[in-house]
Amino acid sequence: MRPKNSGAEVAVSSQIMETKMKNYRQFYIDGQWIDSVHACDFTVENPSTEQLIGVISLGSSDDVDIAVADARRAFGSYAQT
Protein backbone atom coordinates (compact mmCIF):
# COMPACT_ATOMS: atom_id res chain seq x y z
CA MET A 1 0.00 0.00 0.00
CA ARG A 2 1.24 3.45 -0.85
CA PRO A 3 -0.10 6.54 0.90
CA LYS A 4 -0.78 9.49 -1.38
CA ASN A 5 -0.99 13.03 -0.15
CA SER A 6 -3.66 14.94 -1.97
CA GLY A 7 -5.64 18.13 -2.17
CA ALA A 8 -9.31 18.13 -3.14
CA GLU A 9 -8.60 15.86 -6.08
CA VAL A 10 -5.94 13.20 -6.43
CA ALA A 11 -4.04 12.70 -9.64
CA VAL A 12 -4.49 9.00 -10.23
CA SER A 13 -1.97 7.32 -12.48
CA SER A 14 -3.05 5.77 -15.76
CA GLN A 15 -2.11 2.36 -14.34
CA ILE A 16 -4.82 2.73 -11.72
CA MET A 17 -7.38 4.02 -14.20
CA GLU A 18 -6.88 1.01 -16.49
CA THR A 19 -7.91 -1.45 -13.77
CA LYS A 20 -11.39 -2.03 -12.42
CA MET A 21 -10.50 -0.09 -9.30
CA LYS A 22 -12.83 0.47 -6.37
CA ASN A 23 -13.31 4.01 -5.12
CA TYR A 24 -14.14 4.34 -1.43
CA ARG A 25 -13.47 8.00 -0.75
CA GLN A 26 -16.56 8.76 1.34
CA PHE A 27 -17.71 7.92 4.86
CA TYR A 28 -21.17 6.70 5.83
CA ILE A 29 -22.25 8.99 8.67
CA ASP A 30 -25.78 9.69 9.86
CA GLY A 31 -27.35 7.76 7.00
CA GLN A 32 -25.45 9.61 4.27
CA TRP A 33 -22.28 9.20 2.26
CA ILE A 34 -20.15 12.29 2.90
CA ASP A 35 -16.76 13.46 1.70
CA SER A 36 -13.85 13.69 4.09
CA VAL A 37 -13.22 17.12 5.61
CA HIS A 38 -9.55 16.96 4.62
CA ALA A 39 -8.85 14.81 1.58
CA CYS A 40 -6.13 12.27 2.24
CA ASP A 41 -6.39 9.41 -0.20
CA PHE A 42 -4.67 6.08 0.23
CA THR A 43 -4.14 3.71 -2.68
CA VAL A 44 -4.62 0.01 -1.98
CA GLU A 45 -2.69 -2.65 -3.79
CA ASN A 46 -3.10 -6.39 -4.01
CA PRO A 47 -0.11 -7.75 -2.05
CA SER A 48 0.21 -10.85 -4.24
CA THR A 49 0.26 -8.99 -7.56
CA GLU A 50 1.19 -5.46 -6.47
CA GLN A 51 -1.62 -4.25 -8.74
CA LEU A 52 -3.37 -1.10 -7.57
CA ILE A 53 -6.95 -2.10 -6.79
CA GLY A 54 -8.58 0.77 -4.94
CA VAL A 55 -8.52 4.16 -3.30
CA ILE A 56 -9.81 4.89 0.19
CA SER A 57 -9.92 8.06 2.26
CA LEU A 58 -8.07 8.24 5.52
CA GLY A 59 -10.24 9.98 8.07
CA SER A 60 -9.01 12.98 9.99
CA SER A 61 -9.83 14.00 13.55
CA ASP A 62 -12.40 16.41 12.06
CA ASP A 63 -14.15 13.45 10.39
CA VAL A 64 -14.19 11.60 13.71
CA ASP A 65 -15.63 14.67 15.45
CA ILE A 66 -18.50 14.79 12.92
CA ALA A 67 -19.22 11.07 13.31
CA VAL A 68 -19.15 11.24 17.10
CA ALA A 69 -21.40 14.33 17.22
CA ASP A 70 -23.94 12.64 14.93
CA ALA A 71 -23.80 9.43 16.98
CA ARG A 72 -24.38 11.36 20.22
CA ARG A 73 -27.29 13.22 18.66
CA ALA A 74 -28.87 9.98 17.44
CA PHE A 75 -28.31 8.07 20.67
CA GLY A 76 -31.18 9.71 22.59
CA SER A 77 -33.88 8.56 20.20
CA TYR A 78 -32.18 5.22 19.54
CA ALA A 79 -31.93 4.43 23.25
CA GLN A 80 -35.72 4.79 23.54
CA THR A 81 -36.36 1.92 21.09
Backbone as XML, in Angstrom:
<?xml version="1.0"?>
<chain id="A" units="angstrom">
  <residue number="1" name="MET">
    <atom name="N" x="0.847" y="-1.179" z="0.000"/>
    <atom name="CA" x="0.000" y="0.000" z="0.000"/>
    <atom name="C" x="0.887" y="1.235" z="0.000"/>
  </residue>
  <residue number="2" name="ARG">
    <atom name="N" x="0.469" y="2.219" z="-0.758"/>
    <atom name="CA" x="1.238" y="3.454" z="-0.853"/>
    <atom name="C" x="0.362" y="4.630" z="-0.491"/>
  </residue>
  <residue number="3" name="PRO">
    <atom name="N" x="0.699" y="5.358" z="0.594"/>
    <atom name="CA" x="-0.103" y="6.543" z="0.902"/>
    <atom name="C" x="0.145" y="7.622" z="-0.135"/>
  </residue>
  <residue number="4" name="LYS">
    <atom name="N" x="-0.902" y="8.366" z="-0.442"/>
    <atom name="CA" x="-0.779" y="9.485" z="-1.376"/>
    <atom name="C" x="-1.310" y="10.724" z="-0.696"/>
  </residue>
  <residue number="5" name="ASN">
    <atom name="N" x="-0.506" y="11.747" z="-0.649"/>
    <atom name="CA" x="-0.991" y="13.025" z="-0.151"/>
    <atom name="C" x="-1.763" y="13.684" z="-1.267"/>
  </residue>
  <residue number="6" name="SER">
    <atom name="N" x="-2.854" y="14.343" z="-0.922"/>
    <atom name="CA" x="-3.661" y="14.945" z="-1.971"/>
    <atom name="C" x="-4.338" y="16.199" z="-1.483"/>
  </residue>
  <residue number="7" name="GLY">
    <atom name="N" x="-4.784" y="16.988" z="-2.450"/>
    <atom name="CA" x="-5.642" y="18.129" z="-2.166"/>
    <atom name="C" x="-7.064" y="17.657" z="-2.355"/>
  </residue>
  <residue number="8" name="ALA">
    <atom name="N" x="-7.912" y="18.501" z="-2.931"/>
    <atom name="CA" x="-9.312" y="18.134" z="-3.138"/>
    <atom name="C" x="-9.430" y="16.972" z="-4.121"/>
  </residue>
  <residue number="9" name="GLU">
    <atom name="N" x="-8.592" y="16.927" z="-5.106"/>
    <atom name="CA" x="-8.605" y="15.857" z="-6.082"/>
    <atom name="C" x="-7.229" y="15.204" z="-6.092"/>
  </residue>
  <residue number="10" name="VAL">
    <atom name="N" x="-7.205" y="13.925" z="-6.371"/>
    <atom name="CA" x="-5.945" y="13.196" z="-6.435"/>
    <atom name="C" x="-5.655" y="12.861" z="-7.880"/>
  </residue>
  <residue number="11" name="ALA">
    <atom name="N" x="-4.440" y="13.108" z="-8.292"/>
    <atom name="CA" x="-4.038" y="12.700" z="-9.635"/>
    <atom name="C" x="-3.776" y="11.203" z="-9.583"/>
  </residue>
  <residue number="12" name="VAL">
    <atom name="N" x="-4.600" y="10.446" z="-10.255"/>
    <atom name="CA" x="-4.487" y="9.002" z="-10.228"/>
    <atom name="C" x="-3.768" y="8.562" z="-11.496"/>
  </residue>
  <residue number="13" name="SER">
    <atom name="N" x="-2.772" y="7.729" z="-11.332"/>
    <atom name="CA" x="-1.975" y="7.318" z="-12.484"/>
    <atom name="C" x="-2.803" y="6.535" z="-13.489"/>
  </residue>
  <residue number="14" name="SER">
    <atom name="N" x="-2.335" y="6.495" z="-14.718"/>
    <atom name="CA" x="-3.051" y="5.770" z="-15.760"/>
    <atom name="C" x="-3.096" y="4.281" z="-15.453"/>
  </residue>
  <residue number="15" name="GLN">
    <atom name="N" x="-2.100" y="3.774" z="-14.727"/>
    <atom name="CA" x="-2.107" y="2.360" z="-14.345"/>
    <atom name="C" x="-3.327" y="2.050" z="-13.485"/>
  </residue>
  <residue number="16" name="ILE">
    <atom name="N" x="-3.660" y="2.932" z="-12.571"/>
    <atom name="CA" x="-4.822" y="2.728" z="-11.715"/>
    <atom name="C" x="-6.094" y="2.825" z="-12.543"/>
  </residue>
  <residue number="17" name="MET">
    <atom name="N" x="-6.179" y="3.796" z="-13.419"/>
    <atom name="CA" x="-7.382" y="4.021" z="-14.196"/>
    <atom name="C" x="-7.687" y="2.851" z="-15.135"/>
  </residue>
  <residue number="18" name="GLU">
    <atom name="N" x="-6.675" y="2.116" z="-15.571"/>
    <atom name="CA" x="-6.879" y="1.008" z="-16.490"/>
    <atom name="C" x="-7.477" y="-0.213" z="-15.807"/>
  </residue>
  <residue number="19" name="THR">
    <atom name="N" x="-7.369" y="-0.316" z="-14.499"/>
    <atom name="CA" x="-7.911" y="-1.454" z="-13.771"/>
    <atom name="C" x="-9.347" y="-1.168" z="-13.366"/>
  </residue>
  <residue number="20" name="LYS">
    <atom name="N" x="-10.037" y="-2.189" z="-12.943"/>
    <atom name="CA" x="-11.393" y="-2.028" z="-12.418"/>
    <atom name="C" x="-11.264" y="-1.688" z="-10.931"/>
  </residue>
  <residue number="21" name="MET">
    <atom name="N" x="-10.827" y="-0.506" z="-10.649"/>
    <atom name="CA" x="-10.499" y="-0.088" z="-9.298"/>
    <atom name="C" x="-11.735" y="0.359" z="-8.529"/>
  </residue>
  <residue number="22" name="LYS">
    <atom name="N" x="-11.763" y="0.029" z="-7.262"/>
    <atom name="CA" x="-12.831" y="0.466" z="-6.373"/>
    <atom name="C" x="-12.477" y="1.845" z="-5.822"/>
  </residue>
  <residue number="23" name="ASN">
    <atom name="N" x="-13.493" y="2.667" z="-5.630"/>
    <atom name="CA" x="-13.311" y="4.015" z="-5.117"/>
    <atom name="C" x="-14.145" y="4.166" z="-3.852"/>
  </residue>
  <residue number="24" name="TYR">
    <atom name="N" x="-13.471" y="4.206" z="-2.709"/>
    <atom name="CA" x="-14.145" y="4.340" z="-1.429"/>
    <atom name="C" x="-13.633" y="5.599" z="-0.734"/>
  </residue>
  <residue number="25" name="ARG">
    <atom name="N" x="-13.990" y="6.743" z="-1.279"/>
    <atom name="CA" x="-13.472" y="7.999" z="-0.748"/>
    <atom name="C" x="-14.450" y="8.709" z="0.170"/>
  </residue>
  <residue number="26" name="GLN">
    <atom name="N" x="-15.584" y="8.107" z="0.472"/>
    <atom name="CA" x="-16.558" y="8.760" z="1.339"/>
    <atom name="C" x="-16.796" y="7.928" z="2.592"/>
  </residue>
  <residue number="27" name="PHE">
    <atom name="N" x="-17.369" y="8.569" z="3.587"/>
    <atom name="CA" x="-17.705" y="7.915" z="4.860"/>
    <atom name="C" x="-19.218" y="7.899" z="5.025"/>
  </residue>
  <residue number="28" name="TYR">
    <atom name="N" x="-19.734" y="6.814" z="5.580"/>
    <atom name="CA" x="-21.170" y="6.701" z="5.829"/>
    <atom name="C" x="-21.443" y="7.168" z="7.249"/>
  </residue>
  <residue number="29" name="ILE">
    <atom name="N" x="-21.988" y="8.370" z="7.365"/>
    <atom name="CA" x="-22.246" y="8.990" z="8.670"/>
    <atom name="C" x="-23.661" y="9.534" z="8.669"/>
  </residue>
  <residue number="30" name="ASP">
    <atom name="N" x="-24.414" y="9.192" z="9.685"/>
    <atom name="CA" x="-25.782" y="9.693" z="9.863"/>
    <atom name="C" x="-26.656" y="9.392" z="8.649"/>
  </residue>
  <residue number="31" name="GLY">
    <atom name="N" x="-26.498" y="8.180" z="8.109"/>
    <atom name="CA" x="-27.346" y="7.758" z="7.004"/>
    <atom name="C" x="-27.010" y="8.353" z="5.651"/>
  </residue>
  <residue number="32" name="GLN">
    <atom name="N" x="-25.833" y="8.974" z="5.528"/>
    <atom name="CA" x="-25.450" y="9.607" z="4.270"/>
    <atom name="C" x="-23.988" y="9.322" z="3.959"/>
  </residue>
  <residue number="33" name="TRP">
    <atom name="N" x="-23.676" y="9.273" z="2.680"/>
    <atom name="CA" x="-22.280" y="9.200" z="2.262"/>
    <atom name="C" x="-21.759" y="10.622" z="2.154"/>
  </residue>
  <residue number="34" name="ILE">
    <atom name="N" x="-20.709" y="10.932" z="2.901"/>
    <atom name="CA" x="-20.150" y="12.286" z="2.898"/>
    <atom name="C" x="-18.658" y="12.245" z="2.576"/>
  </residue>
  <residue number="35" name="ASP">
    <atom name="N" x="-18.179" y="13.335" z="2.002"/>
    <atom name="CA" x="-16.759" y="13.462" z="1.704"/>
    <atom name="C" x="-15.987" y="13.758" z="2.986"/>
  </residue>
  <residue number="36" name="SER">
    <atom name="N" x="-14.736" y="13.391" z="2.977"/>
    <atom name="CA" x="-13.846" y="13.695" z="4.090"/>
    <atom name="C" x="-13.644" y="15.203" z="4.188"/>
  </residue>
  <residue number="37" name="VAL">
    <atom name="N" x="-13.468" y="15.691" z="5.400"/>
    <atom name="CA" x="-13.219" y="17.122" z="5.609"/>
    <atom name="C" x="-11.891" y="17.520" z="4.969"/>
  </residue>
  <residue number="38" name="HIS">
    <atom name="N" x="-10.879" y="16.714" z="5.189"/>
    <atom name="CA" x="-9.546" y="16.960" z="4.620"/>
    <atom name="C" x="-9.180" y="15.751" z="3.772"/>
  </residue>
  <residue number="39" name="ALA">
    <atom name="N" x="-9.141" y="15.926" z="2.469"/>
    <atom name="CA" x="-8.855" y="14.805" z="1.575"/>
    <atom name="C" x="-7.456" y="14.251" z="1.821"/>
  </residue>
  <residue number="40" name="CYS">
    <atom name="N" x="-7.402" y="12.974" z="2.095"/>
    <atom name="CA" x="-6.125" y="12.275" z="2.241"/>
    <atom name="C" x="-6.353" y="10.859" z="1.720"/>
  </residue>
  <residue number="41" name="ASP">
    <atom name="N" x="-6.115" y="10.676" z="0.437"/>
    <atom name="CA" x="-6.386" y="9.407" z="-0.203"/>
    <atom name="C" x="-5.246" y="8.425" z="0.003"/>
  </residue>
  <residue number="42" name="PHE">
    <atom name="N" x="-5.606" y="7.162" z="0.012"/>
    <atom name="CA" x="-4.666" y="6.078" z="0.229"/>
    <atom name="C" x="-4.935" y="5.022" z="-0.838"/>
  </residue>
  <residue number="43" name="THR">
    <atom name="N" x="-3.944" y="4.730" z="-1.660"/>
    <atom name="CA" x="-4.143" y="3.710" z="-2.677"/>
    <atom name="C" x="-3.900" y="2.338" z="-2.062"/>
  </residue>
  <residue number="44" name="VAL">
    <atom name="N" x="-4.694" y="1.373" z="-2.495"/>
    <atom name="CA" x="-4.616" y="0.010" z="-1.975"/>
    <atom name="C" x="-4.140" y="-0.889" z="-3.095"/>
  </residue>
  <residue number="45" name="GLU">
    <atom name="N" x="-3.162" y="-1.733" z="-2.776"/>
    <atom name="CA" x="-2.690" y="-2.650" z="-3.795"/>
    <atom name="C" x="-2.834" y="-4.084" z="-3.325"/>
  </residue>
  <residue number="46" name="ASN">
    <atom name="N" x="-3.024" y="-4.970" z="-4.280"/>
    <atom name="CA" x="-3.095" y="-6.391" z="-4.006"/>
    <atom name="C" x="-1.682" y="-6.853" z="-3.654"/>
  </residue>
  <residue number="47" name="PRO">
    <atom name="N" x="-1.472" y="-7.391" z="-2.450"/>
    <atom name="CA" x="-0.108" y="-7.751" z="-2.054"/>
    <atom name="C" x="0.497" y="-8.896" z="-2.865"/>
  </residue>
  <residue number="48" name="SER">
    <atom name="N" x="-0.341" y="-9.727" z="-3.461"/>
    <atom name="CA" x="0.212" y="-10.845" z="-4.236"/>
    <atom name="C" x="0.612" y="-10.438" z="-5.643"/>
  </residue>
  <residue number="49" name="THR">
    <atom name="N" x="-0.047" y="-9.414" z="-6.191"/>
    <atom name="CA" x="0.260" y="-8.994" z="-7.564"/>
    <atom name="C" x="0.863" y="-7.596" z="-7.629"/>
  </residue>
  <residue number="50" name="GLU">
    <atom name="N" x="0.768" y="-6.860" z="-6.534"/>
    <atom name="CA" x="1.194" y="-5.460" z="-6.468"/>
    <atom name="C" x="0.413" y="-4.571" z="-7.426"/>
  </residue>
  <residue number="51" name="GLN">
    <atom name="N" x="-0.739" y="-5.056" z="-7.882"/>
    <atom name="CA" x="-1.615" y="-4.255" z="-8.738"/>
    <atom name="C" x="-2.436" y="-3.318" z="-7.864"/>
  </residue>
  <residue number="52" name="LEU">
    <atom name="N" x="-2.554" y="-2.061" z="-8.288"/>
    <atom name="CA" x="-3.366" y="-1.105" z="-7.566"/>
    <atom name="C" x="-4.830" y="-1.445" z="-7.788"/>
  </residue>
  <residue number="53" name="ILE">
    <atom name="N" x="-5.579" y="-1.621" z="-6.674"/>
    <atom name="CA" x="-6.950" y="-2.097" z="-6.791"/>
    <atom name="C" x="-7.992" y="-1.152" z="-6.217"/>
  </residue>
  <residue number="54" name="GLY">
    <atom name="N" x="-7.581" y="-0.111" z="-5.514"/>
    <atom name="CA" x="-8.579" y="0.770" z="-4.944"/>
    <atom name="C" x="-7.991" y="2.020" z="-4.327"/>
  </residue>
  <residue number="55" name="VAL">
    <atom name="N" x="-8.888" y="2.930" z="-3.988"/>
    <atom name="CA" x="-8.524" y="4.162" z="-3.296"/>
    <atom name="C" x="-9.505" y="4.348" z="-2.150"/>
  </residue>
  <residue number="56" name="ILE">
    <atom name="N" x="-8.979" y="4.608" z="-0.970"/>
    <atom name="CA" x="-9.813" y="4.894" z="0.190"/>
    <atom name="C" x="-9.402" y="6.241" z="0.763"/>
  </residue>
  <residue number="57" name="SER">
    <atom name="N" x="-10.263" y="6.827" z="1.559"/>
    <atom name="CA" x="-9.918" y="8.061" z="2.256"/>
    <atom name="C" x="-9.515" y="7.731" z="3.679"/>
  </residue>
  <residue number="58" name="LEU">
    <atom name="N" x="-8.470" y="8.360" z="4.122"/>
    <atom name="CA" x="-8.069" y="8.242" z="5.516"/>
    <atom name="C" x="-8.779" y="9.352" z="6.275"/>
  </residue>
  <residue number="59" name="GLY">
    <atom name="N" x="-9.488" y="8.990" z="7.301"/>
    <atom name="CA" x="-10.243" y="9.979" z="8.071"/>
    <atom name="C" x="-9.335" y="10.824" z="8.941"/>
  </residue>
  <residue number="60" name="SER">
    <atom name="N" x="-9.741" y="12.064" z="9.123"/>
    <atom name="CA" x="-9.009" y="12.981" z="9.994"/>
    <atom name="C" x="-9.744" y="13.092" z="11.331"/>
  </residue>
  <residue number="61" name="SER">
    <atom name="N" x="-9.160" y="13.783" z="12.260"/>
    <atom name="CA" x="-9.832" y="13.998" z="13.546"/>
    <atom name="C" x="-11.124" y="14.790" z="13.350"/>
  </residue>
  <residue number="62" name="ASP">
    <atom name="N" x="-11.164" y="15.662" z="12.346"/>
    <atom name="CA" x="-12.397" y="16.408" z="12.058"/>
    <atom name="C" x="-13.510" y="15.461" z="11.598"/>
  </residue>
  <residue number="63" name="ASP">
    <atom name="N" x="-13.157" y="14.439" z="10.810"/>
    <atom name="CA" x="-14.147" y="13.447" z="10.387"/>
    <atom name="C" x="-14.668" y="12.665" z="11.588"/>
  </residue>
  <residue number="64" name="VAL">
    <atom name="N" x="-13.778" y="12.315" z="12.497"/>
    <atom name="CA" x="-14.187" y="11.604" z="13.714"/>
    <atom name="C" x="-15.109" y="12.481" z="14.547"/>
  </residue>
  <residue number="65" name="ASP">
    <atom name="N" x="-14.782" y="13.748" z="14.676"/>
    <atom name="CA" x="-15.635" y="14.669" z="15.446"/>
    <atom name="C" x="-17.049" y="14.729" z="14.879"/>
  </residue>
  <residue number="66" name="ILE">
    <atom name="N" x="-17.175" y="14.762" z="13.556"/>
    <atom name="CA" x="-18.495" y="14.794" z="12.921"/>
    <atom name="C" x="-19.251" y="13.501" z="13.208"/>
  </residue>
  <residue number="67" name="ALA">
    <atom name="N" x="-18.573" y="12.365" z="13.068"/>
    <atom name="CA" x="-19.222" y="11.074" z="13.309"/>
    <atom name="C" x="-19.659" y="10.926" z="14.761"/>
  </residue>
  <residue number="68" name="VAL">
    <atom name="N" x="-18.816" y="11.340" z="15.683"/>
    <atom name="CA" x="-19.152" y="11.235" z="17.102"/>
    <atom name="C" x="-20.314" y="12.167" z="17.452"/>
  </residue>
  <residue number="69" name="ALA">
    <atom name="N" x="-20.302" y="13.389" z="16.949"/>
    <atom name="CA" x="-21.398" y="14.326" z="17.219"/>
    <atom name="C" x="-22.722" y="13.781" z="16.689"/>
  </residue>
  <residue number="70" name="ASP">
    <atom name="N" x="-22.714" y="13.209" z="15.485"/>
    <atom name="CA" x="-23.939" y="12.638" z="14.930"/>
    <atom name="C" x="-24.389" y="11.416" z="15.723"/>
  </residue>
  <residue number="71" name="ALA">
    <atom name="N" x="-23.447" y="10.603" z="16.174"/>
    <atom name="CA" x="-23.800" y="9.430" z="16.977"/>
    <atom name="C" x="-24.400" y="9.852" z="18.322"/>
  </residue>
  <residue number="72" name="ARG">
    <atom name="N" x="-23.831" y="10.862" z="18.946"/>
    <atom name="CA" x="-24.377" y="11.357" z="20.220"/>
    <atom name="C" x="-25.780" y="11.917" z="20.031"/>
  </residue>
  <residue number="73" name="ARG">
    <atom name="N" x="-25.977" y="12.645" z="18.940"/>
    <atom name="CA" x="-27.285" y="13.223" z="18.664"/>
    <atom name="C" x="-28.322" y="12.116" z="18.447"/>
  </residue>
  <residue number="74" name="ALA">
    <atom name="N" x="-27.940" y="11.062" z="17.750"/>
    <atom name="CA" x="-28.872" y="9.978" z="17.444"/>
    <atom name="C" x="-29.114" y="9.056" z="18.634"/>
  </residue>
  <residue number="75" name="PHE">
    <atom name="N" x="-28.207" y="9.029" z="19.577"/>
    <atom name="CA" x="-28.309" y="8.072" z="20.673"/>
    <atom name="C" x="-29.580" y="8.239" z="21.496"/>
  </residue>
  <residue number="76" name="GLY">
    <atom name="N" x="-29.988" y="9.466" z="21.762"/>
    <atom name="CA" x="-31.177" y="9.706" z="22.586"/>
    <atom name="C" x="-32.412" y="9.020" z="22.049"/>
  </residue>
  <residue number="77" name="SER">
    <atom name="N" x="-32.689" y="9.197" z="20.767"/>
    <atom name="CA" x="-33.883" y="8.561" z="20.198"/>
    <atom name="C" x="-33.670" y="7.063" z="20.020"/>
  </residue>
  <residue number="78" name="TYR">
    <atom name="N" x="-32.452" y="6.640" z="19.713"/>
    <atom name="CA" x="-32.179" y="5.221" z="19.539"/>
    <atom name="C" x="-32.315" y="4.466" z="20.860"/>
  </residue>
  <residue number="79" name="ALA">
    <atom name="N" x="-31.874" y="5.079" z="21.934"/>
    <atom name="CA" x="-31.930" y="4.427" z="23.252"/>
    <atom name="C" x="-33.363" y="4.178" z="23.708"/>
  </residue>
  <residue number="80" name="GLN">
    <atom name="N" x="-34.313" y="4.926" z="23.146"/>
    <atom name="CA" x="-35.718" y="4.792" z="23.538"/>
    <atom name="C" x="-36.400" y="3.628" z="22.821"/>
  </residue>
  <residue number="81" name="THR">
    <atom name="N" x="-35.733" y="3.003" z="21.850"/>
    <atom name="CA" x="-36.358" y="1.916" z="21.095"/>
    <atom name="C" x="-36.148" y="0.583" z="21.746"/>
  </residue>
</chain>
